[in-house]
Each structure stands twice: as C-alpha cells, then as structure tokens.
C-alpha cells in the first residue's frame, strides 16, 4: 500500500528547471568556456559538479576551477529562482491534501542541498516534508535510484510503498529502477516523448491529479 510520496524539485515543485540552461551559459561565457545549448545533451543526468568536471576535461579553460564554476552557476540560479521562480500549478493543493491524509512526504532532488535549502525556505515549502534529500548525499545522481532509496530509508518506508512524482525522463527511470510507482509530469514540449511510457501515469500538470487517478495508480483513494 502506498503511504509515502516522493517529490522531485526542479520542474516539478518549482519552475526552476527553466533557469538552469541560462545560468550555465551565463557563467560559462564569463569564464571563457566554449559551451552551447547543443552541448548540454552531453551531460544530461549529471549533477552540476559532475557537469563542470566534464567541461574541464573536454573543453578546458584557464582560470576558475570546475568546482568554482559549479558554485557560481548555483549562486546565479538561486538568485534568479528567488527573483523570478514560481511554485508549479497544483503543488500546494496536493501537498495540503497529502499532509492532511497522513502520508509521509519527502523531497528527493538531484540538485545540491545548498540550492534546495534556500529555495524550499523562500517558497515556504519546508513544513510539508518529513525529509528533504539531495543526490549529493549519495554516490550517484539520477537516473540511478540512489536518492529515492535514500529518502525511503530515512522515512522507514519500503520501496513498494512509495509513489514518485517526477518531470524528467531520468527521474522516471530512477523511480522505476527503485521499484516505485511513478507519475510523470513532463514539460509541455516533452509530454509526448515515448520515453515517458514507462511511467504509471503521465499528466500535463499536478492540477490534473484527482482522486480517481490516484486510486488507479495506488489502489486506494487519497
């Protein structure tokens, strides 16, 4: 029986997914790193410190270390997200419902904790979560299932008792690899991507997750 709900952050709770590319390009340009949006696909799924290490190996530059570049990107995206970011539609209503029904709730993100913490605080979401987990606490990021397994372990929950809410293909793969149920909520331009077909359900927005759909996936109502 599902008793635990695991939320991704970027693109699922918050619209911060929009800002990653801009911040990466901005800092790369400042440091003279020859990165383009086309080259982002080379590092899909990697955590930000892994991304800049990859850049250093394949597009070496003089000056700041790969770690310093990663931290500059994080500083920029945190600032931009606080200034311009929004909570995604349906998030608060769903969190209120789940909390009122006594579900265990965790945030499980590939973003570093130093990004998660200020954003969760700024958007006043911390009180909804029993645990807040970052993939920087485990050996591997998504699509490896480690961060979801870590969150379930902290909540003393079995894998088959978890439902994951994700917006990315890597996150969906990670959830299925963890043997958890997963609802995909992709960006509009990705919603017809066949790679999402492994999810238990695909929704255009968390606003669309009603009691009947929840029951169809979990076997019981909210």
C-alpha positions in Angstrom: 0.0 0.0 0.0 1.3 3.4 -0.9 2.0 5.5 2.2 4.9 7.7 1.0 5.1 10.3 -1.7 8.5 11.5 -3.1 8.7 14.8 -4.9 11.4 16.0 -7.3 12.1 19.7 -7.1 13.2 21.4 -10.3 10.4 21.4 -12.9 8.0 19.5 -10.6 7.6 21.6 -7.4 9.2 24.8 -8.8 9.7 26.1 -12.3 13.5 26.4 -11.7 14.2 23.9 -14.5 13.8 26.8 -16.8 16.7 28.7 -15.4 19.5 26.0 -15.4 20.4 26.5 -19.0 20.6 30.3 -18.8 22.7 30.2 -15.7 25.1 27.6 -17.1 25.5 29.6 -20.4 26.0 32.9 -18.5 28.7 31.6 -16.2 30.4 29.6 -18.9 30.6 32.7 -21.1 32.1 34.7 -18.2 34.8 32.0 -17.7 35.5 31.6 -21.4 34.2 28.0 -21.5 33.0 27.1 -25.1 29.6 25.6 -24.0 26.5 25.8 -26.1 22.9 24.6 -25.5 23.6 21.9 -28.0 26.4 20.6 -25.8 24.1 20.3 -22.8 22.9 16.9 -24.1 26.5 15.6 -23.4 25.9 16.0 -19.7 22.2 15.1 -19.3 21.6 13.5 -16.0 24.8 14.6 -14.4 24.9 16.6 -11.2 26.2 20.2 -11.6 29.7 19.4 -10.1 29.9 16.5 -12.5 28.9 18.7 -15.4 31.6 21.2 -14.8 34.2 18.5 -14.3 33.2 17.1 -17.7 33.6 20.6 -19.2 37.0 20.9 -17.7 38.1 17.6 -19.2 36.6 18.2 -22.6 36.6 22.0 -23.0 39.5 23.1 -20.8 39.8 26.7 -19.8 42.2 28.9 -17.8 41.2 30.4 -14.5 38.5 29.2 -12.1 38.3 25.6 -11.1 35.5 23.4 -12.2 34.2 23.4 -8.6 34.2 27.3 -8.5 32.3 27.4 -11.8 29.7 25.0 -10.5 29.3 27.1 -7.4 29.0 30.3 -9.5 26.2 28.6 -11.5 24.4 27.6 -8.3 24.7 31.1 -6.9 23.2 32.5 -10.1 20.3 30.0 -10.4 19.4 30.5 -6.7 19.3 34.3 -7.2 17.3 34.1 -10.4 14.9 31.5 -9.0 14.2 33.5 -5.9 13.6 36.6 -8.0 11.6 35.1 -10.8 10.6 31.5 -9.8 7.2 30.2 -9.0 5.6 27.2 -7.4 4.2 24.9 -10.1 0.4 24.7 -10.5 -1.3 22.2 -8.3 1.6 21.7 -5.9 0.2 23.4 -2.8 -3.2 21.8 -3.1 -1.7 18.4 -3.5 0.8 18.9 -0.6 -2.1 20.1 1.6 -4.2 17.0 0.7 -1.4 14.5 1.2 -0.4 16.1 4.5 -3.9 16.1 5.8 -4.3 12.4 5.0 -1.2 11.5 6.9 1.1 10.5 4.1 4.9 10.6 4.6 6.3 13.2 2.2 9.9 13.7 1.1 11.7 15.9 -1.4 14.3 13.9 -3.4 16.2 16.0 -5.8 19.4 15.8 -7.9 20.1 19.4 -7.0 22.7 20.2 -4.3 21.4 20.8 -0.8 22.8 24.3 -0.9 20.4 25.1 -3.7 17.4 23.1 -2.3 17.5 24.6 1.2 17.2 28.3 0.3 14.6 27.7 -2.3 12.4 25.5 -0.1 12.8 28.1 2.6 12.0 31.0 0.2 8.9 29.3 -1.2 7.8 28.2 2.4 7.6 24.5 1.5 9.7 23.0 4.3 6.8 22.3 6.6 5.3 19.9 4.1 8.3 17.5 4.1 9.2 14.8 6.6 12.6 14.6 4.8 14.5 16.7 2.3 17.1 14.7 0.4 19.7 15.7 -2.2 21.6 13.4 -4.5 24.8 14.9 -3.2 24.2 12.7 -0.1 24.5 9.6 -2.3 27.1 8.2 -4.6 25.1 8.6 -7.8 22.6 11.0 -9.2 19.5 10.2 -11.3 18.8 8.1 -13.4 20.4 5.9 -10.6 17.7 5.2 -8.0 20.0 6.1 -5.0 18.3 9.3 -3.9 14.9 7.8 -3.9 16.1 4.7 -2.0 17.9 7.1 0.5 14.7 9.1 1.0 12.6 5.9 1.6 15.2 4.6 4.0 15.1 7.8 6.0 11.3 7.6 6.2 11.5 3.8 7.2 9.4 3.0 4.1 9.6 0.0 1.8 10.2 0.7 -1.9 6.8 -0.7 -3.0 5.1 1.7 -0.6 6.4 4.8 -2.5 4.9 6.9 -5.2 7.3 9.3 -7.0 6.3 12.5 -8.8 8.8 13.5 -11.5 9.1 15.8 -14.5 12.2 14.3 -16.1 12.9 11.1 -18.0 16.0 10.5 -15.8 13.8 10.8 -12.7 11.2 8.4 -14.1 13.9 5.9 -14.9 15.3 6.3 -11.4 11.9 5.8 -9.8 11.2 2.6 -11.8 14.7 1.3 -11.0 13.9 1.8 -7.4 10.8 -0.4 -7.9 8.5 2.5 -7.0 5.3 3.8 -8.7 5.8 7.0 -10.6 3.7 9.7 -12.1 5.4 11.8 -14.8 4.5 15.5 -15.2 6.7 16.5 -18.2 7.2 19.9 -19.6 4.6 20.5 -22.4 7.2 20.0 -25.2 8.2 16.6 -23.7 4.8 15.2 -22.8 4.6 13.1 -26.0 8.1 11.7 -25.7 7.7 7.9 -25.8 10.5 7.5 -23.2 7.9 8.5 -20.5 5.8 5.5 -21.4 7.4 3.5 -18.5 5.7 5.8 -16.0 2.5 4.6 -14.3 0.7 7.7 -15.5 1.6 10.9 -17.4 -0.1 14.2 -16.5 0.2 17.7 -18.0 0.1 19.2 -14.5 -0.3 18.2 -10.9 -3.6 20.1 -11.1 -4.9 17.1 -13.1 -4.1 14.5 -10.4 -7.5 13.8 -8.9 -8.7 11.1 -6.5 -9.8 8.7 -9.3 -6.4 8.9 -11.0 -4.6 8.5 -7.7 -6.7 5.4 -6.9 -6.0 3.9 -10.4 -2.3 4.0 -9.7 -2.1 3.2 -6.0 -5.2 1.1 -5.5 -6.7 3.4 -2.9 -8.0 6.9 -2.6 -6.1 9.9 -1.3 
